[in-house]
Amino acid sequence: MKNTALTHIHEKLGAKMVPFAGFNMPVQYEGINIEHETVRNAVGVFDVSHMGEFFLKGKNALALIQKVTSNDASKLVDGKIQYSCLPNNDGGIVDDLLVYRISEEKYMLVVNASNIEKDWNWISQHNDLGVEMINASDEYSLLAVQGPKTPEALQSLTDIELSSMEYYSFKIGEFAGLKDVIVSATGYTGSGGFEIYIKNKDAEAVWNAVFKAGAAVGIKPIGLAARDTLRLEMGFCLYGNDINDTTSPIEAGLGWITKFTKDFINSEALKKQKEEGVTKKLIAFEITGKGIPRHGYEIVDENGTVIGEVTSGTMSPSLKKGIGMGYVTNEYAKRDTEIFIQVRKKAIPAKIVRLPFYKA
């Protein structure tokens, strides 16, 4: 089990620690609902240093990214970020990721912690273009500072004008007295905020500086459990739950990051899927009865026939009702369709809704 550079701080703060993607991570401090509301209304800090960072360099860096990712990275300019995925050869997804364009010949890819080795091997396997690849995952710590009061909390630490930064953009500048820090207007909560990439040796000093600067607006540490409820309220996919090696981006509603204006791995098969349609789709639903949906629960029709499976589910702290996502057969995928979630021996009624669940 790996520790992050901040594990000792989480333990000192009394966080409940759990194994996650091979790391010893804080799942909660005060409680999921309190932490969730802190991010929705003020500002909270997640240690997401378990995420992976790869740097791709050289004149063919873009060509390699275009080959292995589904989105069109040629649209990026310096300082912009793109959400994308790595399709496999079987119609599934190796991982979802963020692509950062640092310069014309230098990119950073941010990948999921559980897939670092798998992603590295996959991209390396397709690197016949002489691109220099650096796996810097073990060198970097990552703080996700999230919530509407984040610019106010962090502005005193940097000369980067935070409030004017566009979503999915980044700047490299001074932060908390350190030079060349990547400050990114990203996050997985839907409440705004920034992600700060720093070297491990600087992580504790930056953590302390962030909490000191944000004290006046009630900044708090937040665990991974609240990160999950926050992302689910926005309908953001979680790799391993809502997308995996056997789900296609078309089935998952990720057609918007699957661009057929270029060739990429398995693009012909995915294009055919888009044109001919799929047999199952990822849907979002709200419980209309009483019950909490969980990953792996069966989705059934009014006759009790299994039509799909829940991939993510929770009691929404913001909406005070059960919400979830799951795959169902195509004929049941229309909005407002009534479905039922098999919770133990009861079939709980639910309705298919449009994302996001939480509308700020």
NUVODO-356207 format. One record per atom (N, C-alpha, C, O, CB): x, y, z; residue in three letters. Coordinates in steps of 0.2 Angstrom, whole numbers, plus 5000, padded with zeros to 4 digits. Glycine has a CB too. Example, Ala and Ser with C-alpha at 12.3 -4.5 7.8 and 13.67 -1.06 7.14 Angstrom:
<pts>
506649725039ala 506249785039ala 506649845039ala 507149835042ala 505749785045ala 506449895035ser 506849955036ser 506450005039ser 506750065040ser 507049975029ser 
</pts>
This chain:
<pts>
500449945000met 500050005000met 500450065000met 500950075004met 499550005006met 500350114995lys 500750174995lys 500450224999lys 499850225000lys 500850194987lys 500850275001asn 500650335005asn 500750395000asn 501250384996asn 500950345012asn 500350445001thr 500550504997thr 500950545002thr 501050525008thr 499850544995thr 501250604999ala 501650645003ala 501250675009ala 501550705014ala 501950694999ala 500650665009leu 500150705014leu 499850655019leu 499450675023leu 499650745011leu 499950585018thr 499650535022thr 499650555030thr 499150545033thr 499950465021thr 500250575032his 500350585039his 499950645042his 499750645047his 501150595041his 499750685037ile 499350745039ile 498650725040ile 498250745045ile 499450805034ile 498450685035his 497750655036his 497650615042his 497150625045his 497550615029his 498150575044glu 498050535050glu 498050575056glu 497650565061glu 498650485050glu 498450625056lys 498550675062lys 497850715062lys 497650725068lys 499050725061lys 497450725057leu 496850765057leu 496250715059leu 495750735059leu 496750795050leu 496450645060gly 495950605062gly 495450575056gly 494950545057gly 495450635067gly 495750575050ala 495350555044ala 495350475045ala 495750445047ala 495750575037ala 494750455042lys 494650375041lys 495050355035lys 494850385030lys 493950355041lys 495550315036met 495950295030met 495750225027met 495550185031met 496650295032met 495750225020val 495550165017val 496050145011val 496350195009val 494850165015val 496150085009pro 496450065003pro 496050094997pro 495550074997pro 496649995003pro 496450124992phe 496050144986phe 496550154981phe 497050184981phe 495750214987phe 496450114976ala 496950104970ala 497650094972ala 498150124969ala 496850174966ala 497750054977gly 498450044979gly 498750094984gly 499350094986gly 498850034973gly 498350144986phe 498550194990phe 498150194997phe 497550174997phe 498550264987phe 498450225002asn 498150235008asn 497850305008asn 498250355009asn 498650225014asn 497150305008met 496850375006met 496350395011met 496050345014met 496550374999met 496250455012pro 495750475017pro 495050475014pro 494950505009pro 495850555020pro 494550435017val 493950425014val 493450485017val 492950505013val 493650355015val 493550495023gln 493150555026gln 493450575033gln 493850545036gln 492450525028gln 493250645034tyr 493550675041tyr 492950685045tyr 492950645050tyr 493850745039tyr 492550735044glu 491950745048glu 491350705047glu 490950685051glu 491750815048glu 491250685040gly 490650645038gly 490550665031gly 490650725029gly 490050655043gly 490250625027ile 490150635020ile 489750695019ile 489850735015ile 489850575017ile 489150695022asn 488650755021asn 488950825022asn 488850865018asn 488050745025asn 489250825028ile 489550895030ile 490150915025ile 490150965022ile 489950885037ile 490550865023glu 491050875018glu 490750895011glu 491050935008glu 491550815018glu 490250865009his 489950875003his 489650945003his 489750984998his 489350825001his 489350965008glu 489051035008glu 489551085008glu 489451145006glu 488551035014glu 490151075012thr 490751115012thr 490951135005thr 491051195003thr 491251085016thr 491051085001val 491251094994val 490651134990val 490851174986val 491451034990val 490051114991arg 489551144987arg 489451224989arg 489251264984arg 488851104988arg 489551234995asn 489451304997asn 490051344999asn 489951414999asn 489051305003asn 490651315000ala 491251355002ala 491851334998ala 491951344992ala 491351355010ala 492251295002val 492851274999val 493151215003val 493251215009val 493451324998val 493351164999gly 493651105002gly 494251084998gly 494351094992gly 493151045003gly 494751045002val 495351024999val 495350944999val 495350915004val 495951055002val 495450914993phe 495550844992phe 496350834990phe 496650864986phe 495150814986phe 496550784994asp 497250754992asp 497150704986asp 496850644988asp 497650724998asp 497250714980val 497150664975val 497850654971val 497950644965val 496650694969val 498350644976ser 499050634973ser 499150564970ser 499650554968ser 499550644979ser 498650524971his 498650454968his 498550454961his 498750404958his 498150414972his 498350514958met 498250514951met 498950514947met 499450524950met 497850584949met 498950494941gly 499550484937gly 499650534932gly 499150564929gly 499550414933gly 500250554931glu 500450614927glu 501050584922glu 501550564924glu 500750674931glu 500850584915phe 501350564910phe 501550634906phe 501050674905phe 501050514906phe 502150634904phe 502350694900phe 502550664893phe 502950614893phe 502950734903phe 502250694888leu 502450664881leu 502850724878leu 502550784877leu 501850644877leu 503450714875lys 503850764872lys 504050744865lys 504150694863lys 504350784876lys 504150804861gly 504450784854gly 503950814849gly 503350824850gly 504650714853gly 504250814842lys 503850834837lys 503250794835lys 502750814832lys 504250844831lys 503250724837asn 502650684836asn 502250674842asn 501850624842asn 502950614834asn 502350714847ala 501950704853ala 501150704852ala 500750664854ala 502050754859ala 500950754848leu 500250764846leu 500050704842leu 499450684843leu 500150834842leu 500450684837ala 500250624833ala 500050564837ala 499650524836ala 500750614828ala 500450554842leu 500350494847leu 499750504851leu 499350454851leu 500950484851leu 499650564853ile 499050574857ile 498350564852ile 497850534855ile 499050644860ile 498450594846gln 497850584841gln 497750504840gln 497150494839gln 498050624835gln 498250474840lys 498250394838lys 497850354844lys 497450314843lys 498850364837lys 498050374850val 497850334856val 497150364860val 496850324863val 498350324861val 497050424858thr 496450454862thr 495850464857thr 495950474851thr 496650524865thr 495250474860ser 494650474855ser 494450544853ser 494150564848ser 494050444859ser 494650594858asn 494550664856asn 495050694851asn 495550664850asn 494450704863asn 494850754849asp 495350784844asp 495750834847asp 495650894848asp 494950824838asp 496350814849ala 496850854853ala 497150904848ala 497550954851ala 497450814856ala 497050904842ser 497350954838ser 496951024839ser 497251074837ser 497250934830ser 496451024842lys 496051084844lys 496351124850lys 496151174851lys 495351064845lys 496751084853leu 497051124859leu 497551174857leu 497951164852leu 497451064864leu 497651224861val 498151274861val 498551274868val 498251244872val 497851344859val 499051304868asp 499451304874asp 498951334880asp 498651384879asp 500051354874asp 499051294886gly 498651324891gly 497951294892gly 497551314896gly 498651394892gly 497751254887lys 497051224887lys 497051144888lys 497651114887lys 496751234880lys 496551124891ile 496451054893ile 495851014890ile 495351054888ile 496351044901ile 495950954888gln 495350914885gln 495250854889gln 495750814891gln 495550904878gln 494650834890tyr 494350774892tyr 494350724887tyr 494150744881tyr 493650774896tyr 494650664888ser 494650614882ser 494650544885ser 494650534891ser 495250624878ser 494650494881cys 494750424883cys 495250384879cys 495350414873cys 494050394884cys 495450334881leu 495950284877leu 495550224875leu 495450184879leu 496550264882leu 495250224869pro 494850164867pro 495350104866pro 495950114865pro 494550174860pro 495050044868asn 495449984867asn 495249954860asn 494849984856asn 495349934872asn 495449894858asn 495349864852asn 494649824852asn 494449804846asn 495949824850asn 494349824857asp 493749784858asp 493149814859asp 492649784861asp 493849734864asp 493149884858gly 492549924859gly 492449954866gly 491949994867gly 491949884857gly 492949944870gly 492949964877gly 493450024878gly 493650054873gly 493049914882gly 493550044884ile 493950104886ile 494450074891ile 494350044896ile 493450154889ile 495150094889val 495650074893val 495650124899val 495850104905val 496350084889val 495450184898asp 495450234904asp 495150304901asp 495150314895asp 496150244907asp 494950344905asp 494750414903asp 495350454906asp 495650434911asp 494050434906asp 495450514903leu 496050554905leu 495950624903leu 495450644900leu 496650524902leu 496350664906leu 496450734904leu 497050744900leu 497650724902leu 496450784910leu 497050784894val 497650804890val 497750874891val 497350914889val 497450784883val 498350894893tyr 498550964894tyr 499050984889tyr 499550944888tyr 498850974901tyr 498951034885arg 499451054880arg 499851114883arg 499651164885arg 499151084874arg 500551094885ile 500951144888ile 501351184883ile 501351244883ile 501551104892ile 501551144877ser 501751184871ser 501651144865ser 501351084866ser 502551204872ser 501851164859glu 501751124853glu 502051054854glu 501751004851glu 502051164847glu 502551044857glu 502950984858glu 502950954865glu 503350914866glu 503650984855glu 502550974869lys 502550954876lys 501850944879lys 501450994879lys 502950994880lys 501650894881tyr 500950874883tyr 500950844890tyr 501450804891tyr 500450834878tyr 500450854894met 500450814900met 499750774900met 499250804899met 500450854907met 499750714902leu 499150664902leu 499050654909leu 499550624913leu 499250604898leu 498450664912val 498250644919val 497850584919val 497250594916val 497950704923val 498050534922val 497650464921val 497450444928val 497650464933val 498050414918val 496950394928asn 496750374935asn 497250324938asn 497650294935asn 496050334934asn 497250334945ala 497750304949ala 497750224948ala 498250194948ala 497550314956ala 497150194947ser 497150124947ser 497350094940ser 497450034939ser 496450094948ser 497450144935asn 497650124928asn 498350154926asn 498450144920asn 497150154924asn 498750174931ile 499350204929ile 499750154925ile 500050174919ile 499750234935ile 499850094927glu 500350054924glu 500050024917glu 500350024912glu 500449994929glu 499350014918lys 498949994912lys 499050044906lys 499150024900lys 498249974913lys 498950104908asp 498950164903asp 499650174900asp 499650184894asp 498650224906asp 500050174905trp 500750184902trp 500950124897trp 501250144892trp 501250174908trp 500850064899asn 500950004894asn 500650014888asn 500850004882asn 500849944898asn 499950034888trp 499550044882trp 499850094877trp 499950084871trp 498850054884trp 499950154880ile 500250214876ile 500950194873ile 501150204868ile 500250274880ile 501350164878ser 502050144876ser 502050094870ser 502450094865ser 502450114882ser 501550044870gln 501449994865gln 501350024858gln 501549994853gln 500949944867gln 500950084858his 500850114852his 501250174850his 501150204845his 500150144852his 501750184854asn 502250234853asn 502850214848asn 503350194850asn 502650264859asn 502650214841asp 503150194836asp 503350254833asp 503550254827asp 502850144831asp 503250314836leu 503350384833leu 503950414836leu 504150474835leu 502750424834leu 504350384841gly 504950414844gly 504750464849gly 505250504850gly 505350434838gly 504150464852val 503950514857val 504350494863val 504350444866val 503250514857val 504650554866glu 504950544873glu 504350544878glu 503950584878glu 505450604875glu 504350484882met 503850474887met 504150474894met 504550434895met 503350414886met 503850514899ile 504050514905ile 503450504910ile 502950544910ile 504450584907ile 503550454914asn 503050434919asn 503250474926asn 503650444929asn 502950354920asn 502950524927ala 503150564933ala 502650554939ala 502650594943ala 503150644931ala 502250504938ser 501650494943ser 501950494951ser 501650514955ser 501350434942ser 502550464952asp 502750454959asp 503150524961asp 503350524967asp 503250404959asp 503250574957glu 503550634958glu 503050684961glu 503250734964glu 503950654953glu 502450684958tyr 501950734959tyr 501450724965tyr 501250664965tyr 501650754953tyr 501250774968ser 500650784972ser 500150824969ser 500350874965ser 500850804980ser 499550814971leu 498950854967leu 498450864973leu 498150824976leu 498650814962leu 498350934973leu 497850954978leu 497250984973leu 497351024969leu 498051014982leu 496650954975ala 496050984971ala 495651024976ala 495351004981ala 495550924969ala 495751094975val 495451144980val 494751164976val 494751194971val 495851204981val 494151144979gln 493551144975gln 493051184979gln 492951174986gln 493351074974gln 492551214976gly 492051254979gly 492051324976gly 492551354974gly 492051254986gly 491451354977pro 491351424975pro 491751474978pro 491851534975pro 490651444976pro 492051464984lys 492451514987lys 493251504986lys 493651534989lys 492351514994lys 493351454981thr 494051434980thr 494551494977thr 495051504980thr 494151384975thr 494251534972pro 494651594970pro 494851644976pro 495451664977pro 494351634965pro 494351654980glu 494451694986glu 494951664991glu 495351704994glu 493851714990glu 494951604992ala 495351564997ala 496051564994ala 496551564998ala 495151494998ala 496251564988leu 496851544985leu 497251604982leu 497851604981leu 496851494980leu 496851664981gln 497151714977gln 497751744980gln 498251774976gln 496651774976gln 497751754987ser 498351784990ser 499051744989ser 499551764991ser 498251794997ser 498951674987leu 499551634986leu 499851644979leu 500451614978leu 499351564987leu 499551674974thr 499851674967thr 499651744964thr 499251774966thr 499451614964thr 500151754959asp 499951814955asp 499551794948asp 499451834944asp 500651844953asp 499351734948ile 498951714943ile 498251734944ile 497951724950ile 498951634942ile 497851774940glu 497251794941glu 496751734941glu 496551714935glu 497051854936glu 496551714946leu 496151644947leu 495451654944leu 495151614940leu 496151624954leu 495151714946ser 494451724944ser 494251724937ser 493751714935ser 494151784948ser 494751744933ser 494651754926ser 494851694922ser 494851694916ser 495051814923ser 495151644925met 495351574922met 494751544919met 494251534923met 495751534926met 494751514913glu 494151484910glu 494251404912glu 494751384914glu 494151484903glu 493651374913tyr 493551304915tyr 493951264909tyr 493951284903tyr 492851284915tyr 494351214912tyr 494751174907tyr 495351214904tyr 495551204898tyr 494351144902tyr 495651264908ser 496251294906ser 496751294912ser 496551274917ser 496151374904ser 497351304910phe 497851304916phe 498451354914phe 498551384909phe 498151234916phe 498751374920lys 499351424919lys 499851394923lys 499751354928lys 499151494922lys 500451404921ile 501051384925ile 501351454928ile 501551494924ile 501551344921ile 501451454934gly 501651514938gly 501851504945gly 501951444947gly 501151564937gly 501951564948glu 502151554955glu 501551544960glu 500951574959glu 502451624958glu 501651494965phe 501051474969phe 501351464976phe 501751414976phe 500651424966phe 501151494981ala 501351484988ala 502151484988ala 502451444992ala 501151414990ala 502451534985gly 503151544985gly 503551494980gly 504151504980gly 503351534992gly 503251454977leu 503551404972leu 503451424965leu 502951454963leu 503351334973leu 504051414961lys 503951434954lys 503751374950lys 503851314952lys 504651464951lys 503451384944asp 503251334939asp 502751284942asp 502851224940asp 503951304937asp 502251314945val 501751264948val 501151264943val 501051324940val 501451294955val 500951204941ile 500351204936ile 499751214940ile 499551174945ile 500351134933ile 499351264939val 498751284942val 498151274937val 498151304932val 498751354945val 497751224938ser 497251204933ser 496551214935ser 496351194940ser 497351134931ser 496151244931ala 495451264932ala 495051204930ala 494651204926ala 495151324928ala 495151144934thr 494851084933thr 494551054940thr 494751084945thr 495251034930thr 494250994940gly 494050964946gly 493450924944gly 493150924939gly 493851014952gly 493250874949tyr 492750824948tyr 492150834952tyr 491850784954tyr 493050754948tyr 491950894954thr 491450914959thr 490850954956thr 490350944959thr 491750944965thr 490950994950gly 490451034948gly 490351094952gly 489851134951gly 489850994947gly 490751114957ser 490751174961ser 491251224959ser 491351264963ser 490651154968ser 491651214954gly 492151254952gly 492751244957gly 492751204961gly 491951334954gly 493351274955gly 493951264959gly 494551254955gly 494551264949gly 493851204964gly 495051234958phe 495751224954phe 496051164957phe 495951134962phe 496151284956phe 496551134953glu 496951084954glu 497651104954glu 497851134949glu 496851014950glu 498051094959ile 498751114960ile 499251064960ile 499251014964ile 498851154967ile 499651064954tyr 500151004954tyr 500851034956tyr 501051084954tyr 500250984946tyr 501050994961ile 501751014965ile 502150954966ile 501850894966ile 501551044971ile 502750964967lys 503250904968lys 503150884975lys 502950924980lys 503950924967lys 503250814976asn 503050784983asn 503450824989asn 503150834994asn 503350714983asn 504050844987lys 504450874993lys 504150944995lys 504250965001lys 505150894990lys 503650974991asp 503351034992asp 502651034995asp 502351074997asp 503351084986asp 502350964995ala 501650954996ala 501450985003ala 500951015003ala 501550884995ala 501850965008glu 501650985015glu 501651065016glu 501151085019glu 502050955020glu 502151095013ala 502151165014ala 501551195010ala 501251245012ala 502851195011ala 501451175004val 500851205000val 500151185004val 499751235004val 500851174993val 500051125006trp 499451105010trp 499351155016trp 498851185017trp 499551035013trp 499951175020asn 499851215025asn 499751285023asn 499351325026asn 500551215029asn 500051315017ala 499951375015ala 499151385012ala 498851435013ala 500351395009ala 498951335009val 498251335007val 497751345012val 497251385012val 498051275002val 497851305018phe 497351305023phe 497451375027phe 496951395030phe 497551245028phe 498051395028lys 498151465031lys 497751515027lys 497451565029lys 498851485032lys 497851515020ala 497551565016ala 496751565016ala 496451615015ala 497851565009ala 496551505016gly 495851495016gly 495451495022gly 494851485022gly 495651425012gly 495751505028ala 495451495034ala 494851545035ala 494351525038ala 495951515040ala 494951605032ala 494351655033ala 493751635029ala 493151655031ala 494651725030ala 493751595024val 493151565021val 492951495023val 492551465019val 493251575013val 493251475028gly 493051405031gly 493251345027gly 492951295027gly 492351405031gly 493851355024ile 494151295021ile 494251235025ile 494451235031ile 494851315018ile 494151175022lys 494151105026lys 494451055022lys 494351055016lys 493451085029lys 494751005025pro 494950945021pro 494350905019pro 493950895024pro 495550905025pro 494350875013ile 493850835011ile 494050765009ile 494550755006ile 493450865005ile 493650705011gly 493850645009gly 493550615002gly 493150654999gly 493650595014gly 493750555000leu 493550534994leu 492850514993leu 492550504988leu 494050474992leu 492550494999ala 491850484999ala 491450534997ala 490950524993ala 491550465006ala 491550604999ala 491150654997ala 491350674989ala 490950704986ala 491350725001ala 491950654987arg 492150664980arg 491750624976arg 491550644970arg 492950654979arg 491550564978asp 491150524974asp 490450544974asp 490150544969asp 491150454977asp 490150574979thr 489450594979thr 489450664975thr 488950674972thr 489150614986thr 489950704975leu 489950764972leu 489950754964leu 489550784960leu 490550804973leu 490350704962arg 490450684955arg 489850654952arg 489650664947arg 491050644953arg 489550614957leu 488950574954leu 488350624953leu 487950624949leu 488750524959leu 488250674958glu 487750724957glu 487850764950glu 487350794948glu 487750774963glu 488450764948met 488550804941met 488450754935met 488450774929met 489250834941met 488450684937gly 488450634931gly 489050624928gly 489050604922gly 487950654926gly 489650634932phe 490250624929phe 490450544930phe 490350514935phe 490850664933phe 490650514924cys 490850444925cys 491450434929cys 491950464929cys 490950424917cys 491450374932leu 491950354936leu 492250284933leu 491850234932leu 491750334944leu 492850284931tyr 493150224928tyr 493150164933tyr 493350174939tyr 493850244926tyr 492950114931gly 492850054935gly 492150044937gly 491949984939gly 493350054941gly 491750094937asn 491050094938asn 490650104932asn 490350054929asn 490850144944asn 490650164929asp 490250184924asp 490550164917asp 490150164912asp 490050254925asp 491150164917ile 491550154911ile 492050104913ile 492350104918ile 491850214907ile 492250054908asn 492750004909asn 493049974902asn 492850004897asn 492549954914asn 493349924903asp 493649894897asp 493149864892asp 493249844886asp 494149834899asp 492449854894thr 491949824890thr 491449874888thr 490949854885thr 491649764894thr 491449934891thr 490949984889thr 491250034884thr 491850054884thr 490650024895thr 490850044879ser 491150094873ser 490950164875ser 490450174879ser 490850074866ser 491350214872pro 491150284874pro 490450304871pro 490150344873pro 491650324871pro 490250264866ile 489550284863ile 489050254867ile 488550294869ile 489550244856ile 489150204870glu 488650174875glu 488650214881glu 488050224885glu 488850104877glu 489150244883ala 489250284889ala 489050354889ala 489150394893ala 489950284892ala 488850374883gly 488650444882gly 489150494881gly 489150554882gly 488150464887gly 489750464879leu 490350504878leu 490550514870leu 491050524868leu 490950464881leu 489950514866gly 490050534859gly 490350594858gly 490750614853gly 489450524856gly 490250644863trp 490550714862trp 491250714863trp 491650764861trp 490250754868trp 491650664866ile 492350664866ile 492650604861ile 493150594861ile 492550644873ile 492150584856thr 492350534852thr 492350564845thr 491750564842thr 491950474852thr 492850594842lys 492850634836lys 493150594830lys 493650564830lys 493250694837lys 492650584825phe 492850544819phe 493150584813phe 493050564808phe 492250504817phe 493350644815thr 493750684810thr 494450664809thr 494850694806thr 493650764812thr 494650614813lys 495350584813lys 495250514814lys 494750484816lys 495750624819lys 495850474813asp 495850404814asp 496150394821asp 496650424822asp 496250364808asp 495950354825phe 496250334831phe 496050254832phe 495750224828phe 495950374837phe 496350224837ile 496250154839ile 495550134839ile 495150164843ile 496650134845ile 495350094835asn 494650064835asn 494150114832asn 493550104834asn 494450034842asn 494350164829ser 493850224827ser 493350194822ser 492750214822ser 494250274824ser 493550144818glu 493050124813glu 492450084816glu 491950094814glu 493450074808glu 492650044821ala 492150004825ala 491650054829ala 491050044829ala 492449954829ala 491950104832leu 491550154836leu 491150194831leu 490550214833leu 492050194840leu 491350214825lys 491050254821lys 490350214818lys 489850234817lys 491450274814lys 490450144817lys 489950104815lys 489450104821lys 488850104819lys 490250034814lys 489650094827gln 489150094833gln 488750164833gln 488150154834gln 489550094839gln 489150214832lys 488750284832lys 488250284826lys 487650314827lys 489250344831lys 488450254820glu 487950264815glu 487350214815glu 486750224813glu 488350244808glu 487550154818glu 487050104818glu 486650094824glu 486150064825glu 487350034816glu 486950134830gly 486550124836gly 486850074841gly 487150024838gly 485850114835gly 486750074847val 486950024852val 486449994855val 485850014855val 487450064857val 486549934858thr 486049894862thr 485949914869thr 485349894872thr 486149824861thr 486449944872lys 486349974879lys 486550044879lys 487050064876lys 486649924884lys 486350074884lys 486550144885lys 486550164893lys 486250134897lys 486050194882lys 487050204894leu 487150234901leu 486550284903leu 486550334899leu 487850264903leu 486150274908ile 485650314909ile 485750344916ile 486050314920ile 484950284908ile 485350404918ala 485350424925ala 484650424927ala 484150424924ala 485650504925ala 484650404934phe 483950394937phe 483850424944phe 484350424947phe 483750324937phe 483250444945glu 483150464952glu 482650414955glu 482150394952glu 482850544953glu 482750394961ile 482250354965ile 481650394966ile 481650444969ile 482550324971ile 481050364965thr 480450404966thr 480050364972thr 479650394975thr 479950394960thr 480350304974gly 480050274980gly 480550284986gly 480850344986gly 479950204979gly 480650234990lys 481150244996lys 481650194995lys 481550134995lys 480750235003lys 482250214995gly 482850164994gly 483450204992gly 483450254989gly 482650104990gly 484050164993ile 484650194990ile 484950144985ile 485050084987ile 485150204996ile 485050164979pro 485350124974pro 486150114975pro 486450164977pro 485250144967pro 486350054974arg 487150044975arg 487350014968arg 487049974965arg 487250004981arg 488050014968his 488349984962his 488249914962his 488249874967his 489149994962his 488049884956gly 487949814956gly 487149794956gly 487049734955gly 488349774961gly 486749834959tyr 486049814959tyr 485749814953tyr 485949844948tyr 485649874963tyr 485249764952glu 484949754946glu 484449804944glu 484049834949glu 484549684946glu 484349824938ile 483849864936ile 483249824932ile 483449784928ile 484049924931ile 482649824934val 482149784931val 481549824928val 481449884930val 481849734937val 481149794924asp 480549824922asp 479949814926asp 480049784932asp 480349804914asp 479349834925glu 478749824929glu 478549754930glu 478249734935glu 478149864926glu 478849704926asn 478749634927asn 479249594931asn 479249534932asn 478649604920asn 479749634933gly 480349604936gly 480849574932gly 481349544934gly 480049554941gly 480849584925thr 481349564920thr 481949614921thr 481849674921thr 481049564913thr 482549584921val 483149614922val 483249654915val 483349624910val 483749574924val 483349714915ile 483549754909ile 484149794910ile 484349824905ile 482949804908ile 484549784915gly 485149824916gly 485449814923gly 485249774927gly 485049894914gly 485949864925glu 486249854931glu 486549924933glu 486749964929glu 486849814931glu 486449944940val 486650004942val 487450004942val 487749954945val 486450014949val 487750054940thr 488450064940thr 488750114945thr 489250104948thr 488750094933thr 488350164947ser 488450204953ser 487850224956ser 487350244952ser 488850274950ser 487850234963gly 487250254966gly 487350274973gly 487850254976gly 486750194966gly 486950324975thr 487050354982thr 486350384984thr 485950394980thr 487650394982thr 486350404990met 485850454993met 486150524992met 486650544995met 485650445000met 485850564987ser 486150634986ser 486150674992ser 485550694994ser 485850664980ser 486750704994pro 486650745000pro 486350814998pro 486050845002pro 487350765002pro 486350834992ser 486050904990ser 485350894988ser 484950934990ser 486450924983ser 485150834985leu 484450824983leu 484050784988leu 483450784988leu 484450794976leu 484350754993lys 484050714998lys 483550664995lys 483050644997lys 483550765002lys 483850634990lys 483450574987lys 484050524984lys 484550544982lys 482950594981lys 483850464982gly 484250414979gly 484350434972gly 483850444968gly 483950344980gly 484950434970ile 485150444963ile 485650394960ile 485950364964ile 485450514962ile 485650384954gly 486150334951gly 486250334944gly 485850374940gly 485950264953gly 486650294941met 486750284934met 486850214933met 487050174938met 487450324932met 486650194927gly 486750124925gly 486650114918gly 486350154915gly 486250084930gly 486750054916tyr 486650034909tyr 485949994908tyr 485849954912tyr 487249994906tyr 485550014903val 484949974902val 484949964895val 485249994891val 484350014904val 484549914893thr 484449904886thr 484049964882thr 483749994886thr 483949834885thr 484249974876asn 484050034872asn 483350054873asn 483150114873asn 484250024865asn 482850004873glu 482150024873glu 481950054880glu 481350084880glu 481749964871glu 482350054885tyr 482150084891tyr 482550144893tyr 482550164898tyr 482250024897tyr 482950164888ala 483450224889ala 483150294888ala 483450344889ala 483950214885ala 482450304887lys 482150364885lys 482050404892lys 481850374897lys 481550364881lys 482150464892arg 481950504898arg 481250504900arg 480850494896arg 482150584896arg 481150504907asp 480550494910asp 480250424910asp 479650414913asp 480050544907asp 480650374907thr 480450304908thr 480450284915thr 480950294918thr 480850264903thr 479950244917glu 479950214924glu 480350154924glu 480150104920glu 479250204927glu 480750144928ile 481150084929ile 481150064937ile 480850104941ile 481950094927ile 481350004938phe 481349984945phe 482049964947phe 482449924943phe 480849934947phe 482349984953ile 482949954956ile 482849904961ile 482449914966ile 483350014959ile 483149844960gln 483049794964gln 483549804971gln 484149784970gln 483249724961gln 483249824976val 483549834982val 483349784987val 482849774990val 483349904985val 483849734988arg 483749674992arg 483149634988arg 483249614982arg 483549684999arg 482549624991lys 482049594988lys 481449634986lys 480949614983lys 481749534993lys 481549704986lys 481049744984lys 481249784977lys 481849794976lys 480949804989lys 480749794973ala 480849834967ala 480649904968ala 480049914969ala 480449804961ala 481149944969ile 481050014971ile 480950054964ile 481350054960ile 481550044975ile 480350094964pro 480250134957pro 480750194957pro 480950224961pro 479550164957pro 480950204950ala 481350264949ala 481150284942ala 480850254938ala 482150234949ala 481450344940lys 481250374934lys 481950404931lys 482350424934lys 480850444935lys 481950394924ile 482550414920ile 482550484919ile 482050514917ile 482650374913ile 483150524921val 483150594921val 483750614917val 484150574915val 483150624928val 483750684916arg 484250714912arg 484850734917arg 484650764922arg 484050774907arg 485450724915leu 486050754919leu 486150824918leu 485950854912leu 486650714917leu 486450864923pro 486650834929pro 486050834934pro 485550864933pro 487150884932pro 486150794939phe 485650784944phe 485550854948phe 485050884949phe 485750724949phe 486150874950tyr 486250944954tyr 486350994949tyr 486851004945tyr 486850934959tyr 485851044949lys 485951104945lys 486051164949lys 485651184953lys 485251114941lys 486651194949ala 486951244953ala 486451304952ala 486551354956ala 487651264952ala 
</pts>
